[in-house]
Structures are given as C-alpha cells and as structure tokens.
Amino acid sequence: MFETTTSDQLAPSRGLSTAGYEKSKLTPSERLLLPAMQRAAAFRFLLSRLWDLYLPRKATLLKPHDPGHFERMLRMLRGEIPMMIAEMAP
C-alpha cells in the first residue's frame, strides 16, 4: 500500500546538505540548533502524514503516504535507533 524509502532516495538530500555547507558555513549557534530543527521538521512531516492518513481531506489527488518513514527518521534523530536500521526499514 505504501512506498518504501531506500538509501538511494536519501542520497540527494545528503548532497544538498553538504553543498549548502560549502557555500555558507553554519555558525556555532546554528550548528548547535541543527539537531533540534531536524527533529522538528521530521515531527512536522510525521504529523502531516498521520493527518492525511486518518483525517483525509476531500481532495481527489491526495494520496496518503506511509507516516512510518518520518517516524523512523524522528526516532533516528532522537538516537533511539541506528541510522542504518532507519534507512533499511520498510
């Protein structure tokens, strides 16, 4: 029913994050806040996917996606599961 995320799909986002770093390096305070911002973003997308799954809007093109990807990402960012397991999970 849901599409799975593979490590190949995550590779472009890794490239974007390193490319941005080359142009403007993060300040120490930004570097300190980055993990919290990553967790906030994963939580926001998890809530959005849960909302679309359990309280769908009347939109013909809306297709609910698996919220499990962002749950795994959030758990990985919180240090609950290793990154390799988060990437391999269906």
MOWO-V397124 format. One line per field, one symbol per residue. ss: DSSP state (H for helix, E for strand, - for the rest). phi: phi as a letter, one per 20 degrees, with the letter a starting at -180 (. if undefined). psi: psi as a letter, one per 40 degrees, with the letter a starting at -180 (. if undefined). Layout:
BEGIN
ss = ???
phi = ???
psi = ???
END
This chain:
BEGIN
ss = ------HHHHHHHHHHHHHHHHH----HHHHHHHHHHHHHHHHHHHHHHHHHHH-------------HHHHHHHHHH-----HHHHHH--
phi = .dfeedfffegffffffffffffcfffgffffeggffffffffffffffffffecfeecfefcfdfffgffffffffenfcfgffffeff
psi = diiihidddedddddddddddddhiiidddddedddddddddddddddddddddgiighdehhhiheddddddddddeediiddddddi.
END
